[in-house]
Amino acid sequence: MTQALDVARTRARVSELLAEHRIPGATIAVLRDGEITDFAAGVKDVSTGEPATTDTVYQCGSVSKTWTALAFMRLVDEGKVALDEPVRTYLPGFRVADPDVSARVTPRHLLNHTSGIEESYGDPGEGDDVYERMVAGIAGARQVHPLGHTHGYSAALGYAILARVMEVVEGRRWDDIMRERLFGPLGLTSTTTRREHVDPSLAATGHLVLSLDEGPVLSPLSHLPRAFGPGGNVNTTARDLLALAHVFLAGGRALDGTEIVSPGVVREMTGSRVPVPDPYMSGPEWALGLVVCDWHGQTVYAHDGSAVSQSARLRILPEPGVAVALLTNAGPRDGFYREVFDEILSGLGTVTVPGLPEPDPALVLDLSRYEGVYRSPGTRFEVTAENGTLHLGSTLNPMEARLLGKPEHLDHELLPISETHFLMPPAYPLEEPQTVAIYDFDGGAARYLHFNCRVNPRVDEEGATVHVMAVSGIRDHDGFWGALKQAYGRLPAGARWTMAVASADGTKAVNVIVHDSVEGVRSFFEEHVGPFATTDFFEADAANAVGLPAA
């Protein structure tokens, strides 16, 4: 039997932690013995000072995947879809670059993030046909890894494919399915799939914390694109999020006793698991829409979410029958989450959040096995050895770096925990310690780097030696930079984007891409930004022209 929560004391401590981490506001809910207790602290918008309340609606980011997974599993429960039937059974035209994956990928692969399909679906727009267009847009998508070979988180694509299956099977849009088949039966009135359906007077405003001295500032981006809907765009309250959690604690039943899914479906969702290469940041296993954690010997189900400038944490503890939801209007900040949850869980007398492991100074590794470049769309990591220590260099999308106030190029030490896992200390003030997995050795060298749940395969960049400068005259400023941001995630294999700058008046832009040919860059640029700008290309001495080191 757990202890009662001391709400006044907990709210006071949360208020202190909000101030310490410079997060404007938070709403927290605790489910215990079938009853929900919720409270709020701080403000929902720093520009107005309006307080956060228990009715404040937040964007829950990737926790949306748990909502979508449960709705999908209702169809499984009803025999309308099957977890291990090929996606092509429901979407006959489905295809990606690999014919074998096209024919064999299943909903289970998508639910547990083992499909390996590259997150490359073009710009599907904001219309009602967005998931249909995303499925059509991946006809040429390559494999980041072989089907089922390893876990590699899909931010948007995997769950968008599931949403399209739901649409075809049910004959209506995913948004309507979620409202009618899940939110309604759960008795929820504050949870939606579309930002424009949220009452503005209740909506939390997103904030960025670029420095502790400056504090929170309003985010220039209000929400994620509609493409992220099934994987990232659910809006909810902390209380409503725990109505979802209750289904997993009560064998498939809602708070009022309504059966949402059968007990067998709950067992399937929590029991069908794949290993996660980096077990420390999220958990050692991934189930169907849930992460499976091991907290000091107790099983805990979880999911985290981040939606540009809001964040969510959900933890479900089956043994004591407790669940906790934390929604904030900034973040994500892992240290804040850990301190808040430890405050609540210790107050309830339950198990608390385990810390990250310490490095093992006795380990002696052959560092050459880890060195190399690891890439996936939009991300490039380079592992190097220096004076007997591994370093992880990373390059951010230049536009993302400016938005988040981070350097474009970061260098982290990697301190070995085991032969495949490393602790990564912070490299700049707002960072927190993280872990990285470098694993799957083939011929002596690691094949994959797993970071932030994403998998990045080793690539050969030896052919990318030509610095190609693209000078663009911009006709449509928003269209150009929007398309460029999309394009960054779909660079040709082996290419590197080293510069993206604009003139003060916004009419010119200079981009530098390192590739193996000028024509490859020309074709890439015309495909993505041709409608918005006229671009000329210069190869001669481009490295010196922009002050970059020659390859």
C-alpha positions as CSV (number, residue, x, y, z in Angstrom):
1,M,0.0,0.0,0.0
2,T,1.5,3.3,-1.0
3,Q,1.4,6.5,1.1
4,A,-0.8,9.5,0.4
5,L,0.8,12.3,-1.6
6,D,1.5,15.5,0.3
7,V,0.4,17.9,-2.4
8,A,1.3,21.2,-0.6
9,R,4.9,20.0,0.1
10,T,5.3,18.6,-3.4
11,R,4.0,21.7,-5.1
12,A,6.4,23.8,-3.1
13,R,9.3,21.7,-4.1
14,V,8.3,21.6,-7.8
15,S,8.1,25.4,-7.7
16,E,11.6,25.6,-6.5
17,L,12.8,23.2,-9.2
18,L,11.0,25.2,-11.9
19,A,12.9,28.3,-10.8
20,E,16.2,26.4,-10.6
21,H,15.8,25.0,-14.2
22,R,14.2,28.2,-15.5
23,I,11.1,26.3,-16.8
24,P,8.0,28.5,-16.7
25,G,5.3,26.0,-15.6
26,A,4.3,22.4,-15.1
27,T,1.2,20.4,-14.4
28,I,1.6,17.1,-12.6
29,A,-0.9,14.2,-12.0
30,V,-0.5,11.1,-9.8
31,L,-2.7,8.0,-10.2
32,R,-2.9,6.0,-7.0
33,D,-5.4,3.4,-5.9
34,G,-7.6,4.3,-9.0
35,E,-7.8,7.9,-8.0
36,I,-6.0,10.9,-9.7
37,T,-4.5,13.8,-7.8
38,D,-3.3,16.7,-9.9
39,F,-1.7,20.1,-9.3
40,A,0.1,22.9,-11.2
41,A,2.9,25.3,-10.6
42,G,4.4,28.3,-12.4
43,V,3.0,30.1,-15.4
44,K,1.7,28.9,-18.7
45,D,3.0,31.9,-20.6
46,V,5.9,34.2,-19.4
47,S,4.6,37.1,-21.5
48,T,1.3,37.2,-19.6
49,G,2.2,35.7,-16.3
50,E,-1.0,33.7,-16.4
51,P,-0.7,30.7,-14.0
52,A,-0.6,27.1,-15.2
53,T,-3.6,25.1,-13.9
54,T,-4.7,21.5,-13.8
55,D,-6.8,22.4,-16.9
56,T,-3.8,23.6,-18.9
57,V,-3.5,21.7,-22.2
58,Y,0.1,20.8,-23.3
59,Q,1.5,19.2,-26.4
60,C,2.7,15.8,-25.3
61,G,5.1,15.2,-28.2
62,S,6.1,11.6,-28.7
63,V,3.9,10.4,-25.9
64,S,1.3,10.6,-28.7
65,K,2.7,7.3,-29.9
66,T,1.3,5.6,-26.8
67,W,-2.2,7.1,-27.6
68,T,-1.9,5.9,-31.3
69,A,-0.6,2.5,-30.3
70,L,-3.6,1.9,-28.0
71,A,-6.1,3.0,-30.7
72,F,-4.4,0.7,-33.2
73,M,-4.6,-2.2,-30.7
74,R,-8.3,-1.7,-30.4
75,L,-8.5,-2.6,-34.1
76,V,-6.2,-5.6,-33.4
77,D,-8.6,-6.6,-30.6
78,E,-11.5,-6.5,-33.0
79,G,-9.7,-8.6,-35.6
80,K,-9.6,-5.8,-38.2
81,V,-5.8,-5.8,-38.4
82,A,-3.1,-8.2,-37.3
83,L,0.3,-7.3,-35.8
84,D,2.3,-9.7,-37.9
85,E,0.5,-9.3,-41.2
86,P,2.4,-7.4,-43.8
87,V,1.5,-3.7,-44.1
88,R,0.8,-4.4,-47.8
89,T,-2.2,-6.5,-46.7
90,Y,-3.9,-3.2,-45.8
91,L,-2.0,-0.8,-48.1
92,P,-1.5,-2.8,-51.4
93,G,0.6,-0.1,-53.0
94,F,3.0,0.2,-50.1
95,R,6.7,0.2,-51.1
96,V,10.1,1.5,-50.1
97,A,13.5,1.1,-51.8
98,D,14.1,-2.4,-50.5
99,P,11.6,-4.8,-52.2
100,D,12.0,-7.4,-49.4
101,V,11.1,-4.8,-46.7
102,S,8.2,-3.5,-48.9
103,A,6.7,-7.0,-48.8
104,R,7.6,-8.0,-45.2
105,V,7.3,-5.0,-42.9
106,T,4.5,-5.4,-40.4
107,P,2.7,-3.2,-37.8
108,R,4.7,-4.8,-35.1
109,H,7.9,-3.5,-36.7
110,L,6.4,-0.1,-36.8
111,L,5.1,-0.1,-33.2
112,N,8.4,-1.2,-31.7
113,H,10.7,0.9,-34.1
114,T,12.5,-2.0,-35.8
115,S,11.4,-1.3,-39.4
116,G,14.7,0.5,-40.3
117,I,13.0,2.6,-43.0
118,E,14.7,5.9,-43.5
119,E,12.8,8.9,-42.2
120,S,12.6,10.4,-45.7
121,Y,9.0,11.2,-46.8
122,G,9.3,14.6,-48.5
123,D,6.9,17.4,-47.6
124,P,3.4,15.9,-47.2
125,G,1.7,19.2,-46.4
126,E,-0.9,20.0,-43.8
127,G,-4.0,18.6,-45.5
128,D,-6.3,15.7,-44.5
129,D,-4.4,13.4,-46.9
130,V,-1.1,13.9,-45.1
131,Y,-0.6,10.3,-44.0
132,E,-1.6,9.0,-47.5
133,R,1.0,11.4,-48.9
134,M,3.7,10.3,-46.5
135,V,3.2,6.7,-47.4
136,A,3.4,7.6,-51.1
137,G,6.5,9.7,-50.4
138,I,8.7,6.8,-49.1
139,A,8.7,4.8,-52.3
140,G,12.5,5.5,-52.6
141,A,13.3,5.5,-48.8
142,R,16.4,3.4,-48.1
143,Q,17.1,1.2,-45.1
144,V,19.0,2.7,-42.1
145,H,19.4,-0.9,-41.0
146,P,18.0,-4.3,-42.1
147,L,14.4,-5.0,-41.2
148,G,14.2,-6.1,-37.6
149,H,17.9,-6.0,-37.1
150,T,18.0,-3.4,-34.3
151,H,15.9,-0.8,-32.6
152,G,16.0,2.7,-34.1
153,Y,13.4,5.2,-33.1
154,S,11.2,6.7,-35.8
155,A,10.0,10.2,-34.9
156,A,7.2,10.5,-37.4
157,L,7.2,8.0,-40.2
158,G,6.5,4.6,-38.5
159,Y,3.4,5.8,-36.7
160,A,2.2,7.8,-39.7
161,I,2.2,4.5,-41.6
162,L,0.1,2.9,-38.8
163,A,-2.3,5.9,-39.0
164,R,-2.7,5.3,-42.7
165,V,-3.5,1.6,-42.1
166,M,-6.1,2.7,-39.5
167,E,-7.6,5.2,-42.0
168,V,-8.0,2.5,-44.8
169,V,-9.4,-0.1,-42.4
170,E,-11.8,2.3,-40.7
171,G,-12.7,4.4,-43.8
172,R,-12.1,7.8,-42.0
173,R,-9.3,10.1,-41.0
174,W,-6.9,9.3,-38.2
175,D,-8.0,12.4,-36.2
176,D,-11.6,11.2,-36.3
177,I,-10.7,7.6,-35.3
178,M,-8.7,8.9,-32.3
179,R,-11.6,11.1,-31.1
180,E,-14.4,8.5,-31.7
181,R,-12.6,5.3,-30.9
182,L,-10.3,6.3,-28.0
183,F,-10.8,9.8,-26.5
184,G,-14.6,9.4,-26.4
185,P,-14.7,6.0,-24.8
186,L,-12.1,7.2,-22.2
187,G,-14.4,10.1,-21.3
188,L,-11.9,12.7,-22.3
189,T,-12.9,16.3,-23.2
190,S,-9.5,18.0,-23.2
191,T,-7.5,15.7,-25.5
192,T,-7.2,16.4,-29.2
193,T,-5.0,15.6,-32.2
194,R,-5.0,19.1,-33.7
195,R,-3.5,22.2,-32.1
196,E,-6.2,24.4,-33.7
197,H,-8.9,22.3,-31.8
198,V,-7.4,23.4,-28.4
199,D,-9.2,26.2,-26.5
200,P,-6.6,29.0,-26.7
201,S,-7.5,30.1,-23.1
202,L,-6.3,26.7,-21.9
203,A,-3.3,26.1,-24.2
204,A,0.2,26.2,-22.7
205,T,2.7,28.4,-24.6
206,G,6.0,26.8,-25.6
207,H,9.2,28.3,-24.4
208,L,12.9,27.9,-25.1
209,V,15.6,28.1,-22.3
210,L,18.7,29.2,-24.1
211,S,20.6,30.0,-21.0
212,L,19.9,30.0,-17.2
213,D,20.8,33.7,-17.0
214,E,18.4,34.7,-19.7
215,G,15.7,32.4,-18.6
216,P,12.7,31.2,-20.7
217,V,11.7,33.0,-23.9
218,L,8.7,32.4,-26.2
219,S,9.4,29.8,-28.9
220,P,9.2,31.0,-32.5
221,L,7.7,27.7,-33.4
222,S,4.2,26.9,-32.0
223,H,3.8,23.3,-32.9
224,L,5.1,20.4,-35.0
225,P,4.0,19.8,-38.6
226,R,0.9,17.7,-39.1
227,A,3.1,14.9,-40.4
228,F,4.0,14.2,-36.7
229,G,0.3,13.8,-35.7
230,P,0.2,10.1,-34.8
231,G,3.8,10.3,-33.3
232,G,3.8,13.7,-31.8
233,N,0.8,16.0,-32.0
234,V,-1.7,14.9,-29.3
235,N,-2.6,17.7,-26.9
236,T,-3.7,16.7,-23.4
237,T,-3.8,17.5,-19.7
238,A,-1.9,15.6,-17.1
239,R,-5.2,14.2,-15.8
240,D,-6.2,12.9,-19.2
241,L,-2.8,11.4,-19.7
242,L,-3.3,9.3,-16.6
243,A,-6.7,8.2,-17.9
244,L,-4.6,6.6,-20.6
245,A,-2.2,5.1,-18.1
246,H,-5.1,3.6,-16.1
247,V,-5.9,1.3,-19.0
248,F,-2.5,-0.4,-18.6
249,L,-2.9,-0.7,-14.8
250,A,-6.5,-2.0,-15.0
251,G,-6.3,-4.7,-17.6
252,G,-7.7,-2.6,-20.4
253,R,-10.4,-0.7,-18.6
254,A,-11.0,3.1,-18.4
255,L,-11.5,4.9,-15.1
256,D,-15.2,4.4,-15.2
257,G,-14.9,0.7,-15.9
258,T,-15.5,0.8,-19.7
259,E,-13.4,-1.8,-21.5
260,I,-11.1,-0.1,-24.0
261,V,-9.1,-3.2,-24.9
262,S,-9.1,-6.8,-23.6
263,P,-6.6,-7.9,-20.9
264,G,-4.8,-9.9,-23.6
265,V,-4.1,-6.8,-25.6
266,V,-2.6,-5.1,-22.6
267,R,-0.4,-8.1,-22.1
268,E,0.6,-8.0,-25.8
269,M,1.5,-4.3,-25.7
270,T,3.6,-4.6,-22.5
271,G,5.0,-8.1,-23.2
272,S,6.1,-7.9,-26.9
273,R,9.5,-6.4,-26.5
274,V,12.8,-5.8,-28.4
275,P,16.1,-4.8,-26.8
276,V,17.2,-1.2,-26.9
277,P,20.9,-0.8,-27.7
278,D,21.4,2.0,-25.2
279,P,19.4,0.9,-22.2
280,Y,20.2,3.7,-19.8
281,M,18.5,6.9,-21.2
282,S,15.1,5.4,-21.8
283,G,15.0,1.7,-20.9
284,P,16.4,-1.7,-21.9
285,E,13.4,-2.8,-23.9
286,W,10.8,-1.3,-26.2
287,A,7.3,-2.7,-26.3
288,L,4.3,-1.8,-28.4
289,G,4.0,2.0,-27.8
290,L,5.8,1.9,-24.5
291,V,9.3,1.7,-23.2
292,V,10.0,-1.0,-20.6
293,C,12.3,0.2,-17.8
294,D,14.0,-1.6,-14.9
295,W,14.0,0.6,-11.8
296,H,16.0,-1.3,-9.2
297,G,14.4,-4.6,-10.1
298,Q,10.9,-3.3,-10.7
299,T,9.3,-3.1,-14.2
300,V,8.1,0.4,-15.2
301,Y,6.4,1.3,-18.4
302,A,7.2,4.7,-19.8
303,H,7.2,7.2,-22.7
304,D,8.7,10.6,-23.1
305,G,7.8,13.4,-25.5
306,S,9.0,16.7,-26.8
307,A,7.1,19.0,-29.1
308,V,9.5,21.9,-30.1
309,S,9.2,23.7,-26.8
310,Q,7.0,21.6,-24.5
311,S,7.7,18.2,-23.0
312,A,6.0,15.3,-21.4
313,R,6.9,12.4,-19.1
314,L,4.7,9.4,-18.4
315,R,5.7,6.6,-16.0
316,I,3.5,3.6,-15.1
317,L,4.5,1.4,-12.1
318,P,2.4,-1.8,-12.1
319,E,3.7,-3.3,-8.9
320,P,2.5,-0.5,-6.6
321,G,-0.4,0.5,-9.0
322,V,0.9,4.0,-9.5
323,A,1.3,6.3,-12.5
324,V,2.8,9.8,-12.8
325,A,2.5,12.3,-15.6
326,L,4.5,15.5,-15.9
327,L,3.8,18.1,-18.6
328,T,5.8,21.3,-19.0
329,N,5.9,24.3,-21.3
330,A,9.7,24.1,-21.9
331,G,12.3,21.4,-22.2
332,P,13.0,18.6,-22.3
333,R,15.2,18.8,-19.2
334,D,16.1,15.3,-17.9
335,G,17.5,16.6,-14.6
336,F,14.2,18.4,-13.8
337,Y,12.2,15.3,-14.6
338,R,14.3,13.1,-12.3
339,E,14.2,15.4,-9.4
340,V,10.4,15.9,-9.6
341,F,9.7,12.2,-10.0
342,D,12.0,11.3,-7.1
343,E,10.2,13.9,-4.9
344,I,6.8,12.4,-5.8
345,L,7.8,8.7,-5.7
346,S,9.8,8.9,-2.5
347,G,6.8,10.7,-1.0
348,L,4.6,7.8,-2.0
349,G,7.0,5.3,-0.6
350,T,7.7,3.6,-4.0
351,V,10.9,2.9,-6.0
352,T,12.6,6.0,-7.5
353,V,14.3,6.8,-10.8
354,P,17.7,5.1,-11.2
355,G,20.7,7.2,-12.0
356,L,23.1,6.8,-14.9
357,P,25.9,4.3,-14.6
358,E,29.5,5.4,-13.7
359,P,32.3,4.9,-16.2
360,D,34.7,2.0,-15.6
361,P,38.3,3.3,-15.5
362,A,39.6,-0.3,-15.6
363,L,38.3,-0.9,-19.1
364,V,40.9,-1.1,-21.9
365,L,39.4,-0.8,-25.3
366,D,40.7,-0.9,-28.9
367,L,39.6,2.6,-29.8
368,S,40.0,2.0,-33.5
369,R,37.0,-0.3,-33.5
370,Y,34.7,2.7,-32.7
371,E,36.3,5.4,-34.8
372,G,34.4,6.5,-37.9
373,V,31.4,8.5,-39.2
374,Y,27.9,7.5,-38.3
375,R,24.9,9.1,-40.1
376,S,21.2,9.1,-40.6
377,P,19.0,11.7,-42.3
378,G,19.6,15.1,-40.6
379,T,22.3,13.8,-38.3
380,R,26.1,13.2,-38.5
381,F,28.4,11.9,-35.8
382,E,32.1,11.4,-36.0
383,V,33.9,9.3,-33.4
384,T,37.6,10.0,-33.1
385,A,40.4,8.9,-30.6
386,E,42.6,11.5,-29.0
387,N,45.2,10.8,-26.4
388,G,43.6,7.5,-25.5
389,T,40.1,8.9,-25.1
390,L,37.2,8.6,-27.5
391,H,35.4,11.8,-28.6
392,L,32.0,12.2,-30.3
393,G,31.7,15.1,-32.7
394,S,28.3,16.1,-33.9
395,T,27.0,18.7,-36.3
396,L,23.6,20.3,-35.9
397,N,21.4,21.6,-38.7
398,P,22.5,25.3,-38.8
399,M,18.9,26.5,-38.5
400,E,18.2,24.2,-35.6
401,A,21.4,25.3,-33.8
402,R,20.3,29.0,-34.1
403,L,16.8,28.2,-32.9
404,L,18.1,26.3,-29.8
405,G,21.0,28.5,-29.1
406,K,23.5,25.7,-29.5
407,P,26.8,25.6,-31.3
408,E,26.7,24.0,-34.7
409,H,29.6,21.7,-33.9
410,L,29.9,20.0,-30.5
411,D,32.6,17.7,-29.1
412,H,32.0,15.3,-26.2
413,E,34.2,12.9,-24.4
414,L,33.0,9.3,-24.4
415,L,33.8,7.5,-21.1
416,P,33.5,3.7,-21.3
417,I,30.8,2.0,-19.2
418,S,31.2,-1.3,-21.0
419,E,32.6,-2.5,-24.4
420,T,29.5,-1.0,-26.1
421,H,28.3,1.8,-23.8
422,F,29.7,5.2,-23.0
423,L,28.9,8.0,-20.6
424,M,28.9,11.4,-22.4
425,P,29.5,14.3,-20.0
426,P,28.0,17.7,-20.8
427,A,29.8,19.9,-23.4
428,Y,28.0,23.2,-22.8
429,P,26.1,24.7,-19.8
430,L,22.5,23.5,-20.5
431,E,23.5,20.0,-21.4
432,E,23.1,17.1,-19.0
433,P,25.0,13.7,-18.9
434,Q,23.8,11.2,-21.5
435,T,24.8,7.8,-22.7
436,V,25.7,6.4,-26.1
437,A,25.9,2.9,-27.5
438,I,28.4,1.9,-30.2
439,Y,27.8,-1.7,-31.2
440,D,27.3,-4.5,-33.7
441,F,31.0,-5.2,-34.6
442,D,31.6,-6.5,-38.0
443,G,35.1,-7.2,-39.2
444,G,36.4,-5.5,-36.1
445,A,34.6,-2.2,-36.5
446,A,31.3,-1.1,-35.0
447,R,28.4,-0.8,-37.4
448,Y,26.0,1.4,-35.5
449,L,25.9,4.3,-33.0
450,H,22.7,4.6,-30.9
451,F,22.0,8.0,-29.4
452,N,18.8,9.5,-28.1
453,C,17.0,6.3,-29.2
454,R,18.0,6.9,-32.8
455,V,20.3,4.5,-34.7
456,N,23.0,5.9,-37.0
457,P,24.9,3.5,-39.2
458,R,28.6,3.8,-40.0
459,V,29.1,5.4,-43.5
460,D,32.1,5.9,-45.8
461,E,32.7,9.5,-46.5
462,E,36.0,9.1,-48.3
463,G,34.4,10.0,-51.7
464,A,33.0,13.3,-50.3
465,T,35.9,15.7,-51.0
466,V,34.4,18.5,-53.1
467,H,33.3,21.7,-51.3
468,V,30.3,22.9,-53.4
469,M,29.1,26.4,-52.7
470,A,25.5,27.2,-53.6
471,V,24.7,30.9,-53.9
472,S,20.9,31.5,-54.1
473,G,18.8,34.5,-55.0
474,I,15.7,34.0,-52.9
475,R,12.2,34.6,-54.3
476,D,10.2,33.1,-51.4
477,H,12.0,33.5,-48.1
478,D,9.7,31.2,-46.0
479,G,9.4,28.6,-48.7
480,F,13.2,28.5,-49.3
481,W,14.2,28.1,-45.7
482,G,11.4,25.7,-45.0
483,A,12.4,23.5,-47.9
484,L,16.0,23.8,-46.9
485,K,15.3,22.5,-43.4
486,Q,13.4,19.5,-44.9
487,A,16.3,19.0,-47.3
488,Y,18.9,18.9,-44.6
489,G,17.5,15.6,-43.4
490,R,17.8,14.0,-46.8
491,L,21.4,14.7,-47.9
492,P,22.8,12.2,-50.3
493,A,24.8,9.4,-48.6
494,G,28.3,10.6,-47.6
495,A,27.6,14.3,-48.1
496,R,28.1,16.9,-45.3
497,W,26.4,20.3,-45.0
498,T,28.9,22.7,-43.5
499,M,27.4,26.2,-43.9
500,A,24.0,27.8,-44.3
501,V,23.9,31.6,-44.0
502,A,21.6,34.4,-45.3
503,S,22.1,38.0,-46.2
504,A,20.8,40.7,-43.8
505,D,17.9,41.5,-46.1
506,G,17.0,37.9,-46.7
507,T,17.4,38.0,-50.5
508,K,20.6,35.9,-50.7
509,A,21.8,32.7,-49.2
510,V,25.1,30.8,-49.2
511,N,25.2,27.1,-48.5
512,V,28.3,24.8,-48.6
513,I,27.9,21.1,-49.1
514,V,30.8,18.6,-49.2
515,H,30.0,15.9,-51.8
516,D,31.7,13.8,-54.5
517,S,30.3,15.9,-57.4
518,V,29.0,19.3,-58.2
519,E,26.2,17.8,-60.3
520,G,25.0,15.8,-57.4
521,V,24.6,18.9,-55.3
522,R,23.0,20.8,-58.2
523,S,20.4,18.1,-58.6
524,F,19.8,17.9,-54.9
525,F,19.3,21.7,-54.6
526,E,17.1,22.0,-57.6
527,E,14.8,19.3,-56.3
528,H,14.3,20.8,-52.9
529,V,14.5,24.6,-53.3
530,G,14.1,25.2,-57.1
531,P,10.6,26.6,-56.7
532,F,11.8,29.3,-54.2
533,A,15.1,30.5,-55.5
534,T,17.6,30.8,-58.4
535,T,20.8,29.1,-57.4
536,D,24.3,29.2,-59.0
537,F,27.1,26.8,-58.1
538,F,30.8,27.3,-57.7
539,E,33.3,24.5,-57.2
540,A,36.7,26.2,-57.6
541,D,38.4,26.7,-54.3
542,A,35.1,26.8,-52.4
543,A,36.8,25.7,-49.2
544,N,39.1,28.7,-49.1
545,A,36.3,31.0,-50.3
546,V,34.3,30.5,-47.1
547,G,37.2,29.8,-44.7
548,L,36.6,26.1,-44.4
549,P,39.4,23.6,-44.1
550,A,40.0,21.7,-47.3
551,A,39.0,18.0,-47.2
